[in-house]
Amino acid sequence: MSIADYMVAEIFGHDKELPIVLTKTIKQKLGVSIGEFSEKSGIPASTLYKILSGKRDPNLRTFRRIQNTIRV
């Protein structure tokens, strides 16, 4: 199973919260910092921190960027 498939399965298949799964995916599965992921994805670090803290849900465009970055 790819990392992108893992993330989707955890969020939708197991009803886990996006911030928890995304944090684990970025830091543990990909082994990068939030800043590095921000640079690779083109998503501002401030936006990622809001998503990871649960203060904001990603819009569809942002979620696609996350998925595309994880797939690379």
LINRA-V992855 format. One record per helix or strand of 3 or more residues. SS is the DSSP state (a for helix, b for strand). FROM is the first residue (numbers start at 1). LEN is the number of residues. Records with the same first field share a line. If there is no record, write none. Layout:
# LINRA-V992855
SS: FROM-LEN  FROM-LEN
This chain:
# LINRA-V992855
a: 3-11  18-12  34-8  45-8  60-12
